[in-house]
């Protein structure tokens, strides 16, 4: 997945937070 990884999951290019399971 593209984007920066956040502590709670991964941040997409749209700016939304996606939780990686």
C-alpha positions as CSV (number, residue, x, y, z in Angstrom):
1,X,0.0,0.0,0.0
2,X,1.2,3.5,-0.7
3,X,1.3,6.2,1.8
4,X,2.9,6.8,5.3
5,X,2.4,4.2,8.0
6,X,0.8,5.4,11.2
7,X,0.9,3.9,14.6
8,X,-2.8,2.9,14.3
9,X,-2.4,1.6,10.7
10,X,-1.6,3.1,7.4
11,X,-2.4,6.5,6.0
12,X,-3.6,6.5,2.4
13,X,-2.9,9.2,-0.2
14,X,-6.5,10.4,0.3
15,X,-5.5,11.3,3.9
16,X,-7.8,8.6,5.5
17,X,-6.5,6.2,8.1
18,X,-6.7,2.5,7.3
19,X,-6.2,-0.1,10.0
20,X,-4.0,-2.9,9.0
21,X,-5.0,-6.3,10.4
